[in-house]
């Protein structure tokens, strides 16, 4: 038996991205101007959220849901949104 196991379950965000790709008929290739700046997250953070390595803030879930055209509940299916730290909140 192999020491390495493959992770086959997808995060809710991965499923949303997959459906987005199916609707548009092409792979999702985010760019800074058209995606990251609009959604308000960095490329590194998006990758970590996509893989389920970090908890998602409520504002991120809302922005991602708006971008992908899905209800927030699709993205937060298994996540509990966390509040944005006061240091990151705008005045």
Secondary structure by P-SEA (a helix, b strand, c coil): cccccccccccaaaaaaaaaaaaaccccccccccccccccccaaaaaaaaaccccccaaaaaaaaaaaccccccccccccccccccccccc
